[in-house]
Amino acid sequence: MRILTEIGDGQLKALDELSKREKTSRAALIRHAVDDLLTKHRQERQTDAFGLWGDQKVDGLVYQEKLRSEW
């Protein structure tokens, strides 16, 4: 899919220099940058929930067993 976006002259110049140095197209560099951004945000979402139970005073296993005993 094609998209249109505006970038500043400085960014375009830096992108062209990187493109020449890496021997790849501007489009490939932009796709790579988008992939990196999405990966970063995906990892942040995954770690948002990590350790949520840590502040609880009740042991997680004890809590789980108590809840299951009510079934």
Steps between C-alpha positions, in 0.01 A plus 500: 500500500625845422470792741584867476681674781700816546845499655733791552791583270750401767334163550488440126868585460595271790281225358664532158848483657404191699346347190824540307711372788277195557453444124123476540200704399336775699181295502680202654648720772158648577341153516778391737442806719126428515569137592735614780240743634224240499725241667593748771138583576398134493770422758387789719142370499618151592704625795222729626331205669816333627518507878148630562452248781825604669339765719240258639537377858331167422695213347379448144467124529303526824270755338452277194420195713250703708319615188493152349366352822192717458409317179 
